[in-house]
Amino acid sequence: MDDQNKNLILATALSFLVILVWFVLFPPPEPDVPLDAAAPTTAQTEDAGTVPAAPPAPGTAQPSSEAATDTADAPRIDIETNRVAGSISLLGGRIDDLQLKDYRTSQEPGADIVTMLSPVGSADAYYAVYGWAPGGGLGADAVPGPNTLWAQSAGDTLAVGSPVTLSWDNGAGLLFEREISIDDDYMFSITQSVTNNSGSAVRAAPYGMLTRHGEPSDLKNFFILHEGAVAMADGELAETNWDEIPEAAVDPAWGRPAIVTEGVTEGWVGFTDHYWQSILIPTGVQSFDQALTYAPRSDVYRAVTRLPAQDVAAGATVALQTQLFAGAKEWEAIREYQSAGVEGFIDSIDWGWFFFLTKPIFWLLHELNVLIGNMGWAIIGLTLIIKAVLVPLAFKSYVSMAKMKELQPQMEELKERAGDDKQKLQQGMMELYKKEKVNPAAGCLPILLQIPIFFSLYKVIFVTIELRHAPFFGPFQDLSAPDPTSIINLFGLLPNAAPEPTSIMALIFIGILPILLGISMWLQQKLNPAPTDPTQQMIFAWMPWVFMFMLGGFASGLVVYWIANNVITFTQQYLIMRSQGYKPDLMGNITSGFKKKQAEDAKK
């Protein structure tokens, strides 16, 4: 076996091994299984917890935990913009009803609009609530909490450019107000204020709280995707899985398992799903505390930001503003918010360990999609650009391969002279390579460089919402999902669906894209004659078809990339080898394989 074939087999086997391990460790996610939509139990309806009293007054009475309160009959204020719809409950002033108009739960006709936030009593209750932690001599009943019934004092419907104001008088000289506004996308601004007409100074700390009842029912539980809590604290990003919050140590101040970061000057905290997230973003304060807590009895998760305690003199008014992002993880919108001052907000999207590749790959893919208007063609354009960047390496690789082909007669002579002396053969080959200035390992570099690019693109396609339900053409209407075609539906000609991606049938009855992938890999192999060694022949013969079935359950956008990569590589290799005086005998290599097969059958 000559060094060229050794290196080619090594590179191919390495690629196969890496992808095989990836497929085993990170299998396609199981389809979502909705939980029973029945009303939660009493324990599950505990919808908020205590927030430590405003320092420095340890031992001051704490706001009581919310009782199991039915919010169905509470008055509501409508939310209506071009992108979201919902309502605010005056019970606690909760933002607990929010739908994203631009997104549907599936591509089926009549599919429901995606629900972002939902009130207590619904499945997967999830909402934002604001209040004040008392300090000094204030009791819990002197400040508004999660169950306070607010009055609507200004505004009719929350809309862009049309804020609403809630108010609550504690009956002891303190007037609390909360102004809520919303922008064109998914950002709420909440200004909490208190006017002190009590005749004496008071002390309290405003807070914001995101509450989720139990883990989401549509968890992907896929290793490549982070789901759970996400926080930024002074430039440090922290991603916390759902199961890590209950395992945290019990914090004495919070009275439950909690992950607390105090004295944050710039940051945010919240919960992130596959495509959606809710984030609390304090603004205009010198520092604040952020916490992730879990209530074991009620199975309730919370993300909390407590702003600095405010000393409000008699006759004075104090106001502090926070922001709430609740919506889709759209790159453009999140980037705009980061430019407007939300530090590190783009990292709320899960870019992974290879962020230095996933970020530029997504940026380029996004810009190509904006230019072309089709994500499938954008992926093909991205492949062209990547291959263009790697042209110098590809040129060296294929030039080396062409020279290796020219050296075949001399290598055969070396083998004959060396006989069984492998050391003599190796020395002779090294001298020949040195003399002819050939690097036998050059052919491995393009293949090895493709591996991290492939994984990074896989991450981008799976994680980013811009690929969700992104169409290509014909039956390929979701590039983030596996190929929807199969022999069962005549590759998209019949209306019936292909087998479920996680079923055994899907591994056998693959779609047209994986088949094209196998064919493109097989043609790429045929640029070179089949190796003489029977073991090598078997490996090369099976490799395209193994990959074809193995990648059948991957996102169709990723398979499109691989097909495009194979076609471009085939063209590059053919043209470069021709430029070096070696003419690949494509048809001869194809027919020789069939002739050998016929000869073997005849012998039998």
C-alpha positions in Angstrom: 0.0 0.0 0.0 1.6 3.3 -1.0 1.6 6.4 1.2 -0.9 8.2 -0.9 -3.5 5.5 -0.4 -2.6 5.3 3.3 -3.1 9.0 3.8 -6.4 9.0 1.9 -7.7 6.1 3.8 -6.6 7.7 7.1 -8.3 11.0 6.3 -11.5 9.3 5.2 -11.6 6.9 8.1 -10.9 9.8 10.5 -13.8 11.8 9.0 -16.1 8.8 9.2 -15.1 8.1 12.8 -15.7 11.7 13.9 -19.1 11.8 12.2 -20.0 8.4 13.6 -19.1 9.5 17.1 -21.1 12.7 16.6 -24.1 10.8 15.5 -23.9 8.4 18.4 -23.4 11.1 21.1 -25.8 13.7 19.5 -28.6 11.7 17.9 -31.5 13.6 16.3 -33.8 15.0 18.9 -36.9 13.1 19.8 -40.2 14.7 18.7 -41.9 16.9 21.2 -44.4 15.1 23.4 -46.9 17.5 24.9 -47.8 17.0 28.5 -51.4 16.7 29.7 -52.9 20.2 29.5 -55.0 19.7 32.6 -54.9 22.3 35.3 -51.9 22.1 37.6 -52.2 20.9 41.2 -52.4 23.2 44.1 -48.7 22.8 44.8 -47.9 23.7 41.3 -49.9 26.9 41.4 -47.7 28.6 43.9 -46.7 31.2 41.4 -44.1 33.4 43.1 -41.6 33.3 46.0 -40.1 35.6 48.5 -37.5 38.2 47.6 -35.1 39.1 50.5 -35.9 42.3 52.2 -34.1 45.4 51.1 -30.7 45.6 52.9 -29.4 46.6 55.3 -32.3 45.5 57.5 -31.9 41.8 58.1 -34.8 40.3 59.9 -37.4 42.7 58.4 -40.6 41.0 57.4 -40.5 39.4 54.0 -43.2 39.5 51.3 -45.4 36.5 51.8 -45.4 33.7 49.2 -48.3 33.9 46.8 -51.2 31.8 47.5 -52.8 29.5 44.9 -54.6 32.4 43.2 -56.8 32.0 40.2 -56.0 34.8 37.7 -58.8 33.9 35.3 -61.2 36.5 36.6 -58.7 39.3 37.2 -59.1 42.4 35.0 -56.7 42.6 32.1 -55.0 45.1 29.7 -54.6 44.1 26.1 -51.2 44.0 24.4 -51.3 44.5 20.6 -48.4 45.2 18.2 -47.5 44.0 14.8 -45.4 41.2 16.2 -47.0 40.2 19.6 -50.5 39.9 21.1 -51.6 39.2 24.7 -52.6 40.8 27.9 -51.4 42.0 31.3 -53.2 40.8 34.4 -53.9 43.5 37.0 -53.5 40.9 39.7 -49.8 41.5 40.4 -49.5 43.5 37.2 -48.2 40.3 35.6 -47.1 40.1 32.0 -48.5 36.6 31.7 -50.1 36.3 28.3 -48.0 36.7 25.2 -48.2 35.2 21.7 -45.7 35.7 18.8 -47.6 36.5 15.7 -44.8 35.8 13.3 -44.4 32.2 14.3 -46.5 29.1 14.2 -46.0 25.9 16.2 -45.7 23.9 13.0 -46.0 24.2 9.2 -49.3 22.4 9.2 -52.3 24.6 7.9 -54.1 26.3 10.7 -51.2 25.6 13.2 -51.4 27.7 16.4 -49.4 30.9 17.0 -46.5 30.3 19.3 -47.3 31.1 22.9 -44.4 32.8 24.7 -46.0 33.5 28.2 -49.0 31.9 29.9 -50.8 32.6 33.2 -51.2 30.5 36.3 -53.7 27.7 35.7 -52.5 26.9 32.2 -50.0 24.2 31.2 -46.4 25.4 31.5 -47.3 28.6 33.3 -44.7 31.2 32.5 -44.8 34.9 33.2 -43.0 38.1 34.5 -44.0 39.8 37.7 -42.6 42.9 39.4 -42.8 44.3 43.0 -41.0 45.8 45.9 -39.0 44.1 48.7 -39.7 46.1 51.9 -36.9 47.6 54.1 -36.7 49.6 57.3 -39.9 49.5 59.2 -42.1 48.5 56.2 -44.1 45.3 56.4 -44.9 43.0 53.5 -48.4 44.4 53.2 -47.1 48.0 52.7 -45.5 47.3 49.3 -47.0 45.7 46.2 -46.3 42.1 45.7 -47.2 39.3 43.2 -50.8 39.2 44.3 -51.5 42.9 44.6 -54.5 44.0 42.6 -53.5 47.1 40.6 -55.7 49.8 39.1 -55.3 50.9 35.5 -54.6 54.6 35.7 -53.5 55.5 32.2 -53.6 54.0 28.7 -56.1 51.6 27.2 -54.1 49.0 25.2 -50.4 48.5 25.4 -49.0 49.2 21.9 -46.0 50.7 20.3 -45.9 54.3 21.3 -48.9 53.8 23.7 -47.8 52.8 27.2 -50.1 51.9 30.1 -49.8 52.9 33.7 -50.8 50.8 36.7 -51.1 52.3 40.2 -51.6 51.0 43.8 -52.1 53.0 47.0 -51.1 51.2 50.1 -53.5 53.4 52.2 -50.6 54.5 54.4 -49.2 57.4 52.3 -47.3 55.4 49.6 -48.4 55.6 46.0 -46.8 53.0 43.7 -47.0 53.3 40.0 -45.8 51.1 37.1 -45.5 52.3 33.6 -45.2 49.6 30.9 -44.2 50.3 27.3 -43.2 48.1 24.3 -41.2 48.6 21.2 -41.6 47.3 17.6 -40.1 43.9 18.5 -40.0 42.1 21.8 -38.7 44.6 24.4 -40.8 45.8 27.3 -39.7 48.8 29.4 -41.1 48.8 33.0 -40.7 51.9 35.1 -41.5 51.4 38.8 -42.0 54.4 41.0 -43.1 55.2 44.5 -44.3 58.6 45.9 -43.9 59.0 49.6 -46.7 61.0 51.2 -46.5 59.2 54.5 -44.6 62.0 56.4 -41.5 59.8 57.1 -38.7 58.3 55.1 -39.2 54.7 53.8 -36.9 52.2 52.3 -37.7 49.5 49.6 -36.0 47.7 46.7 -37.8 47.1 43.4 -37.4 43.7 41.8 -38.3 41.8 38.6 -39.1 38.1 38.5 -39.5 35.5 35.7 -41.4 32.5 36.9 -41.8 29.1 35.2 -43.9 26.3 36.6 -41.9 23.1 36.1 -39.5 22.4 33.2 -40.9 23.2 29.7 -42.9 20.3 28.2 -41.2 20.7 24.8 -37.6 20.3 26.0 -35.3 19.0 23.2 -32.8 17.6 25.7 -30.2 17.6 22.9 -26.6 18.0 23.8 -25.8 20.5 21.1 -28.5 22.9 22.5 -28.6 24.8 25.8 -32.0 25.0 27.4 -32.5 26.5 30.9 -31.2 29.7 32.4 -28.8 32.1 30.8 -27.2 35.1 32.5 -24.6 37.7 31.8 -22.8 39.3 34.8 -20.1 41.9 34.1 -18.9 40.2 30.9 -19.2 36.6 32.1 -21.8 34.4 30.4 -23.3 31.6 32.5 -25.5 28.9 31.0 -27.3 26.9 33.6 -29.2 23.7 32.8 -32.6 23.1 34.3 -31.4 20.3 36.5 -28.6 22.4 37.9 -30.8 25.0 39.6 -32.5 22.5 42.0 -29.1 21.0 42.8 -27.8 24.4 44.0 -27.1 25.0 47.7 -29.9 26.4 49.8 -29.2 30.2 50.2 -30.2 31.4 53.7 -31.4 34.8 52.4 -33.6 33.3 49.7 -34.7 30.3 51.7 -34.3 27.8 48.9 -31.8 26.4 46.3 -30.4 29.5 44.6 -27.6 30.7 42.4 -27.0 34.3 43.4 -24.7 36.9 41.9 -24.5 40.1 43.9 -23.2 43.5 42.9 -23.6 43.1 39.1 -22.9 46.4 37.3 -23.9 45.2 33.8 -25.8 42.1 33.0 -29.1 40.3 32.6 -30.7 37.0 33.5 -33.6 34.8 32.3 -34.7 31.6 30.7 -33.9 30.3 27.2 -35.6 27.7 25.1 -34.7 26.4 21.6 -36.0 29.4 19.7 -37.5 31.7 22.4 -36.3 33.4 25.5 -37.3 35.8 28.3 -34.6 38.0 29.8 -34.7 40.6 32.7 -32.4 43.6 31.9 -31.9 46.2 34.6 -30.9 49.6 33.2 -29.7 52.8 34.7 -28.5 51.4 38.1 -25.0 51.2 39.5 -25.4 47.6 40.6 -28.0 44.9 41.2 -28.4 41.4 42.4 -29.5 38.5 40.2 -30.6 35.1 41.3 -31.9 31.8 39.9 -34.0 29.9 42.5 -36.1 26.8 42.7 -39.1 26.0 45.0 -39.0 22.2 45.5 -42.5 21.9 46.9 -44.2 23.6 44.0 -41.6 22.8 41.3 -41.3 26.5 40.3 -38.2 28.1 38.8 -37.5 31.8 39.0 -35.0 34.3 37.6 -34.9 37.4 39.7 -33.2 40.8 39.5 -33.3 43.0 42.7 -32.4 46.6 42.1 -30.6 48.7 44.8 -32.7 49.6 47.9 -34.1 53.1 47.6 -34.4 55.6 50.4 -37.5 57.7 49.7 -37.8 60.8 51.7 -41.1 62.3 52.8 -42.7 64.0 49.9 -40.2 62.6 47.4 -40.7 60.3 44.3 -38.2 57.6 43.2 -38.4 55.8 39.9 -36.3 53.0 38.4 -36.5 51.3 35.0 -35.9 47.8 33.9 -36.4 46.0 30.6 -37.9 42.7 29.7 -37.1 40.8 26.5 -39.8 38.2 25.7 -39.8 36.8 22.2 -37.9 35.0 19.5 -34.1 34.8 19.5 -33.8 36.7 16.2 -30.2 37.6 15.5 -30.9 41.1 14.0 -33.2 42.2 16.8 -30.9 40.9 19.5 -27.9 42.6 17.8 -29.8 45.9 17.7 -30.5 45.7 21.4 -26.8 45.0 22.1 -25.9 48.0 20.0 -28.4 50.0 22.1 -26.6 49.1 25.3 -27.5 45.6 26.4 -24.0 44.3 27.1 -23.2 40.9 25.4 -26.8 40.3 24.5 -25.9 38.5 21.3 -24.4 35.7 23.4 -27.9 34.8 24.7 -28.0 32.8 21.4 -26.2 29.5 22.0 -23.2 29.7 19.7 -21.3 26.9 21.5 -17.7 26.2 22.1 -16.8 26.9 18.4 -18.3 30.4 18.6 -15.3 31.8 16.7 -16.6 29.7 13.8 -20.4 29.6 14.4 -20.7 33.4 14.7 -19.0 34.3 11.4 -20.6 31.4 9.6 -24.1 32.5 10.7 -23.3 36.1 9.8 -22.3 35.2 6.3 -25.2 32.8 5.9 -27.6 35.5 7.1 -26.2 38.1 4.7 -26.4 35.7 1.8 -30.0 34.9 2.7 -30.8 38.6 2.7 -29.1 39.0 -0.7 -30.5 35.9 -2.3 -33.8 35.6 -0.5 -33.6 31.8 -0.2 -31.8 30.0 2.6 -31.1 26.9 0.6 -29.3 28.9 -2.1 -27.6 30.8 0.7 -26.2 27.6 2.1 -24.8 26.7 -1.4 -23.4 30.2 -1.7 -21.8 29.8 1.7 -20.2 26.5 0.5 -18.8 28.3 -2.5 -17.2 31.0 -0.4 -15.7 28.5 2.1 -14.3 26.5 -0.8 -12.9 29.7 -2.3 -11.2 30.6 1.0 -9.6 27.1 1.1 -8.5 27.1 -2.6 -4.8 27.5 -1.8 -4.9 24.4 0.4 -7.0 22.6 -2.1 -4.6 23.5 -4.9 -1.6 22.2 -3.0 -3.5 19.1 -2.1 -4.6 18.2 -5.6 -1.3 19.1 -7.1 0.3 16.7 -4.7 -2.2 14.1 -5.6 -1.6 14.6 -9.3 2.2 14.2 -8.7 1.6 11.1 -6.6 -0.2 9.6 -9.6 2.8 10.4 -11.8 5.1 8.7 -9.3 3.1 5.4 -9.4 5.4 3.6 -11.8 8.5 4.6 -9.8 6.7 3.4 -6.6 5.9 0.1 -8.2 9.6 -0.3 -9.1 10.6 0.5 -5.5 8.2 -2.2 -4.2 9.7 -4.8 -6.6 13.2 -3.9 -5.5 12.4 -3.8 -1.8 10.5 -7.1 -1.8 9.5 -7.8 1.8 11.9 -5.3 3.3 9.4 -2.6 4.5 12.1 -0.4 6.0 13.9 -0.2 2.7 10.7 0.5 0.9 9.9 3.4 3.3 13.3 4.9 2.9 13.1 4.7 -0.8 9.7 6.4 -0.9 10.8 9.2 1.4 13.8 9.8 -0.8 11.5 9.9 -3.8 9.1 12.3 -2.2 12.0 14.6 -1.2 13.4 14.5 -4.7 10.1 15.2 -6.4 9.0 17.7 -3.7 5.8 15.8 -2.9 4.0 15.9 0.4 2.0 12.7 0.8 0.0 14.2 3.8 -1.2 17.2 1.8 -4.4 15.4 0.8 -5.5 15.2 4.4 -5.6 18.9 5.1 -8.8 19.9 3.2 -10.7 17.0 4.7 -9.6 17.7 8.2 -10.4 21.4 7.9 -14.0 20.5 6.8 -14.7 18.7 10.0 -14.9 21.8 12.4 -16.7 23.7 9.6 -19.2 20.9 9.2 -19.9 20.8 13.0 -20.2 24.6 13.2 -22.7 24.7 10.4 -24.6 21.9 12.0 -24.8 24.0 15.2 -25.9 27.1 13.3 -28.6 25.2 11.4 -30.0 23.5 14.5 -29.9 26.4 16.9 -30.7 29.6 15.0 -34.4 30.6 14.5 -33.5 31.9 11.0 -33.2 28.3 9.8 -36.5 27.2 11.5 -39.1 26.5 8.8 -36.7 28.1 6.2 -37.8 26.9 2.7 -35.6 25.8 -0.2 -37.9 24.6 -3.0 -40.6 21.9 -3.6 -41.0 19.6 -0.6 -38.0 21.1 1.2 -39.8 23.7 3.3 -37.8 23.4 6.5 -34.0 23.2 6.2 -33.7 22.7 9.9 -35.6 19.4 9.6 -34.5 16.1 8.0 -35.3 15.4 4.3 -39.2 15.0 4.1 -39.0 12.9 1.0 -38.9 9.1 0.8 -39.6 6.2 -1.6 -42.8 6.0 0.5 -44.1 9.3 -0.9 -42.2 8.9 -4.2 -39.7 11.5 -3.1 -42.2 14.2 -2.5 -44.6 13.5 -5.4 -47.3 12.0 -3.2 -48.9 14.0 -0.3 -48.3 11.4 2.4 -45.5 12.0 4.9 -42.2 10.3 5.1 -41.4 8.1 8.2 -40.8 9.9 11.4 -37.1 11.0 11.6 -36.5 8.9 14.8 -38.1 5.7 13.5 -36.3 2.7 12.1 -38.1 3.1 8.9 -36.5 6.5 8.4 -33.0 4.9 8.5 -34.0 2.7 5.6 -36.3 4.7 3.5 -34.1 7.8 3.2 -34.9 10.9 1.1 -33.6 12.2 -2.2 -31.0 14.5 -0.6 -29.1 11.8 1.2 -29.2 9.7 -2.0 -27.7 12.6 -3.9 -25.0 12.9 -1.2 -24.1 9.3 -1.6 -23.9 9.6 -5.4 -21.7 12.8 -5.2 -19.3 11.1 -2.8 -19.2 8.0 -5.1 -18.4 10.2 -8.2 -15.7 12.0 -6.2 -14.0 8.7 -5.5 -14.1 7.7 -9.1 -11.7 10.5 -10.0 -9.0 8.1 -8.9 -8.5 4.5 -9.8 -9.7 1.9 -7.2 -6.9 0.8 -4.9 -5.4 -2.7 -5.7 -5.7 -3.9 -2.1 -9.0 -5.8 -1.5 -9.5 -4.3 1.9 -9.1 -0.7 0.6 -11.5 -1.5 -2.2 -14.1 -2.6 0.2 -13.7 0.4 2.4 -13.9 2.8 -0.6 -16.9 0.9 -2.1 -19.0 1.1 1.1 -18.0 4.6 2.3 -20.4 6.7 0.2 -23.4 4.5 1.0 -22.6 4.4 4.7 -22.5 8.2 4.8 -25.7 8.3 2.8 -27.7 6.4 5.4 -25.9 7.8 8.3 -26.7 11.5 7.4 -30.3 10.7 6.3 -31.6 11.9 9.6 -29.6 15.1 9.8 -31.0 18.5 9.0 -31.6 18.8 5.2 -29.7 22.1 5.2 -26.6 20.3 6.3 -27.0 17.7 3.7 -27.4 20.4 1.1 -24.1 21.9 2.2 -22.4 18.5 2.0 -23.7 17.8 -1.5 -22.6 21.3 -2.7 -19.2 20.7 -1.0 -18.8 17.4 -2.8 -19.7 18.8 -6.2 -17.4 21.8 -5.8 -14.6 19.5 -4.6 -15.1 17.2 -7.5 -14.8 20.1 -9.9 -11.8 21.6 -8.2 -10.0 18.3 -8.1 -10.7 17.5 -11.7 -9.6 21.0 -13.0 -6.5 21.2 -10.8 -5.3 17.7 -11.7 -5.8 18.4 -15.4 -3.8 21.6 -15.0 -0.9 19.5 -13.7 -0.9 17.2 -16.7 -2.8 14.3 -15.1 -6.2 13.5 -16.8 -8.5 11.7 -14.4 -10.2 8.8 -16.3 -13.6 9.2 -14.7 -15.6 6.9 -17.0 -12.8 4.4 -17.1 -12.7 4.2 -13.3 -16.5 3.8 -13.2 -16.6 1.1 -15.8 -13.6 -0.8 -14.4 -15.5 -1.3 -11.2 -18.4 -2.9 -13.0 -16.0 -5.0 -15.2 -14.3 -6.4 -12.1 -17.6 -7.2 -10.6 -18.7 -9.1 -13.7 -15.3 -10.9 -13.8 -15.8 -12.0 -10.2 -19.3 -13.2 -10.9 -18.1 -15.2 -13.9 -15.5 -16.9 -11.8 -18.1 -18.0 -9.4 
